[in-house]
Each structure stands twice: as structure tokens, then as C-alpha cells.
Amino acid sequence: MAKNTSNYNLKKPSPEDFYNVEDQNGNMDIIDQELERLNEDNQNTDQKISSVSSDLSSHLSDYVRQPGYAISTGVANTYLATLNPAPATFGEGLGIVLKIHAANTGPSTLNVNGIGAKPIIDSKGYQIQAGKLLYGRIYSLKYDGANFQLQGEGGDIPKLPNLIKNGNFTIYDGGWTTYNGNLVISNNIATLTNGNVNYFSQIYPLSTIVKGGVGKKIYVIVKVKVTNAVCQSIQISVSDNTTSTVPAAVISTPTNGVIYTISGIATLTTELDRTIFVRQNYVDIATANGKVMEVMEVMAFDLTDSFGVGNEPTKEEVDVMVSSYTNMVRNGNCEDGTKYWTPIAAAALSVESGRFRLQSTIMANVYQIIKVKPNTNYYISGNLYSVTATITMRIFNSARTTQIFQGVGTFNSGSNTEIAVVIRNEAEGGAYFDSIMLIEGTTAPSSYRSYLKYNWWDSSLQSLTSDATATIWDGLQGKVYYSGGNRLVGEMSNRTFATNGGAYTPASSWKADGGGALCVRPQEGYYKSEVNGNGYGPIIMNDPNFIPSNIVSGKNIFGLAGSFTGKRFATGSADSVAGSYNFAYVDGTNYNYFNQVIVSGLTFKPTLILLCYSDGVYQYYSLYDERAANNLYPRSVKLFQVNKYMSTWTQHNIKADVSPALVSTTGFTLPFLGGSTCTWLAIE
């Protein structure tokens, strides 16, 4: 006897069965149908794969929603990058994460996929300066339609705390000692006179300043000169003063009277703690005796601690960092409104279109007091704009009684330890100024830089930021902050439209208070007070029931106008007036022993009315229902009298549109069996 296969139900003849063409054809039909189904499934699968592949390609080339990664090429300051796949569009919001192949030495540009060189700017909108992009470091940039903005670059606070206390010798007896020599500290210079004990002498801090560690990299820099022509070398090194000295930098046969800036990186070879030595070397003791070396501005930075193992910058990169100029003027470009500038007399200072406006009906002055070093050269610069008057920039002593300098350029502080930077509007009318800078030296700055709150010579960045309470969740994601001496990278999510590609951010929860207010709890993160092109803000709450058809027409809830018309209703109580009122039955007869109930003041015409009353023994009802018309009469009212046991009841059918019965848009008059006040309900 034939059997069937378990999967496709094909017939399998038994050995004793004869060949049957119908069975064979049936099996072939089943096989043909299954092959056709498999072919259709394969075609559908191919289409789905093609669609997914297309979506994936679009996603990969959308560098607005996610940045692309590339390693820069080209030369320093003129960077090239290639994204693969190429950007689908090149416009505002395009992001790129770029690993730098060569540190920048000045203002720089980036050319992505050959679209043209675009300036790289910092978070304040200025072109980046030398040392902003370091070799081997990875940076995030966003295109704003004209420039690539450097993201999360951390403002102007240095990453590197100076390990050396009193490195610029402002304290005459502060923390320095010598080997084989006499040390005198005066006017920010440490003068070392070689003794007659050895062929070299050196100065060093009294305390240990560098924690040991094999492979740790320590950057050191010093300004030094000798006052003789026989010195073999001057050097700066990192040593434990017993068994291990690591030279960082050496100048051989220095020229008499020349100030050298010596810098280098020492790689430690032991776990011993170290300090910094500045040393002069001679051919022998006799030659060394009485020779003088002058030391200025000693700094040391633990690169491994600041940047991490394997991420330490090169000597050249750190040279750029520490040589950057420092603006001594606070709020020189409206960063903090009008803060730090003091008006004199009738002067009125305001901020207008990104510049300071100085206005007065007479000559107007604003000034700022700044600490300086005596007998030191400084460069003052800034932008001044006159409208109807002449505006000038002047340097005075701190009492503003003696003018030191006027205009833009170099001046010497003389004996002053404080000066006043004065901006003067010489006559009536308005004048403008911005980008005011005061820097040490005689070289004009290449661009404006904000006031730098951190002093390289203060070794304790931690003490400077000790009052900070920020955590990584208080800072925007990717932005750099400093708190308690620690460098923090923010983790707060950015919920703005620009960051989310225009998408809304769902609220975490919401709850109505029952008094007309809706309380919303947003997701944690940063939000701007903004709307998109449709006029909607960034936070969204989804409730499928919040639609116009669920709100009564004429009402508006949170800006959504209702469209639901529904049915109006009214309720109340009315007296059942006793009397012999003659109401007409639906069969044409009359009955004049009914009471009547009269209600007025409605604003709609009811289609359903219910009157009810109970005296404890009987319940009385009158029911008018236009929707369920009596078979005998289209508009009628039914009267019921039922005892509390529901054992006996009385019913009457009365015409509702024959006087005195009446149902209108302003009220109704209906018969009633009860003789007291009844409760009524009317529905449109």
C-alpha cells in the first residue's frame, strides 16, 4: 500500500503496487509548486537585500548624523582628508574625526574630499594658533557652512600644571638651593657663582618635584646665560641626585651674554623620585672658579601623567604650547559683558553687535587695573572705532595720574607694579572698541586671545580650581573642563536639534496635576530654547489619545483645538405641579389627571428626557426618547409608576408634541405621575 512523504506529501508506492501515472503527475505538480514558491522567496530576498544595501550606503555617507574618520595628509597647516564613502552632501553639520599627521604651526585649513580648503577655527570663532593640533592626536570637527569648528578643544586653560614652585624666582629665598656655588635671587633671576670645589655647579629645587616611573616622560624648559666665554656647556636634567641623571637638553660652548631657551624631554629609567637641575660645566676646577650663570623661568611638566602613556606630545609640540602669549586684559572682547571695566564719571559702557560701545555727553573713560613686572616691555593692542568722536587707548600708572604710553605698540612698565589700561572717548557721541590685549614682550600678537586665568608659574592648578564642583555630567559631551586640578571630559548629552539631526527628544515622563497644568520630566541633558522649522520645541510627548477628535469643539488644550461635537446634556430638579392637566394619549383619547413638569433655560433641543421621583413606596418615571419613536406615534412620552417590589406598575403613552406637552430648543413641558419635586436629565 502506498505511503506519503512527511514534508511535501508525495506518494511513495509500495513494492507490490503498480505504476500509476496519476500518482506520478501529482508528485510532479507538488514539486513544481514548491520550486516556484522558492523562486519567489529568493526574488523577494534579493529585493530586500538590495534595499538594505542602499539604506546602508546612504547611512555610511551621511556625515551629519555621524562623523567620518580619517588620517590627515598634506603638509602642516594645510591639511587634506578623504572620507570613504564620499559625503552624500557637503553642507552645514558635516562632521569629521581627524587624526593629525603633523602638528600645526599657525592658522590652518582642512580640505575634505577635494571640496576646497576651509579654515579651522576654535570654539570662540578665531583661527587656531600654533600648537592647537598636535601630532598623533585625534580631533573632532564640524562644518558650519564656512569653517571647520574644533569641537571640545577645552578653551584656553592649559592642560599642563607646572611642577616647579617659584620657577620665575619671584620669591627671593623661595625653595631653591645650589651645589658648589653661591646663589643670589633678585629681579626674577637666580644668579649662580661657581665655587672652587668642582668643575661644575648647579641649582635645583629643595623639594622632590617629579614622581618616578620607568618610561615616564618629563618636559623641562629654562632660560639661561653665562657671563663668560670659557663655559663648556649648560644643561637642564632630571636626577635623583644619587645614582641616576637624565639630561634633557644641552647647549655646548654657549656664547657669552646670550640668553638661551633650553628645552627637552627626559625619559625616566627608574622608579626613583626626581628633581630638576640646571648646570654649568667647565674644563677644570680652576677655570670654573668664580664663573657666573644666570637662570630664569624654569618649568617642568609630567607629560605622561597629563596625556597618558604613549600619548605624550613631542618636545616641539610642547615648545609651542608654553611659548604662546598670554593676554593680561580681562574681558578684552566682550566675553563677560562689561565686567572688569570701570567707567569714570558720565561714561556709559555697553555691548553692541559684539563690540564695546563707549557713550557720554562729555569726555568718557573706562579703565582696568593690571599687575605687571617692573622695568619690563609689554605690547598693547586693540581695535578702536570712532563715530562722531575720537577714541584713544592709553597706559597710565595705577592712580591714573601719569600717562606712560598712548596708542598701539610697545612700552616699558618702568618702576610700576600695576598699570591702568584706559580707553578714552575724547568728545561727545559714541565710539567702539574690541580685542584689547596686553602681552609681555615686544611682538604684536597674531590674533586675539582671551585672558588666561592660569599662571604657568603657579605650580598648583589644583588649588586654582579647588572650589570647582563640576563633574563629567555637568559638562557637554566631548567638552573639556577642569575641576579640582583634574581634566574632565563632559558626558552630558546634547539634546539640541543640531546635535540630534533635527530629531525630537522624547520626555521621560509626564503627569497632569488636575488643575490645568501638565508636568513634564525631560531626559537628562542639555537643551536650547529653540524651535524647528515647524515651530516645535525639542522635547516630545506621545499620547495617541491627544488628538482633536478627543477634545470638545470650541476647547483648546495646549494649543490643540478640539473637533469633537458630541452631545450636550443638562440636569437638574423641578417641581411636579399638581392639577388636572389634559394630555393626549397616542391612541387619540385624553386624560386630565396628570401633573406636569416645566423646565426652561436649555440651549439645545433634547432627544432624550428622563424624569424620576420616589416616595419610598413607589418610583415614578417619565421617559421621552425621540430616538426610539413609538410604533404608533413618532414623539411620545411614557409614564411609569412602579412599587418598590416591582410587583405592580402602571404605564401611560402620551403625545409629546400636543399641548400642553412640549419639547423645544429652550426647554420642555411633560406629564408626570408623582406629586413632588423630581430630578431630570436632558440629552441633546
Secondary structure, DSSP 4 states (H G I P E B T S, - for coil): --EE-TTT--EE--TTSPP-HHHHHHHHHHHHHHHHHHHHHHHHHHHHHHHHHHHHHHHHT-TTTS-EEEE-EEETTEEEE--SSPPS---TT-EEEEE-SS---SS-EEEETTS--EEEE-TTSPBPPTTSS-TT-EEEEEE-SSSEEEES--TT--S-----TTTT--STTSSEEEESEEEEEETTEEEEEE-SSSSEEEEEESS--B---TT-EEEEEEEEEESSS---EEEEEEE-SSS-EEEEEEEESPPTT--EEEEEEEE--SS--BEEEEEEE-SSHHHHTT-EEEEEEEEEEEHHHHH-TT-PPPHHHHHHHHHS--B-STTTTSTTTTTT-EEETT-EEEEETTEEEEEESS-EEEEEEEE--TT-EEEEEEEEEESSS-EEEEEEETTS-SEEEESSEEEE-TT-SEEEEEEEE-SSEEEEEEEEEEEESSSPPSS---B----TT---HHHHTTT----GGGSBTT-EEEETTEEEE--B-B-STTTTTT--EE-SEEEE-SSS-EEEEPPSSB--S---TTS--SEE---TT-SGGGSBTT-EETTEEP-B----EEEEEEEEEEEEEEEEBTTS-EEEEEEEEEEE--SS--SEEEEEEE-SSEEEEEEEETTS--SS-SSEEEEEEEETTSS-EEEEEEESSSTT-EE-SSEEEEEES--SEEEEEEE-
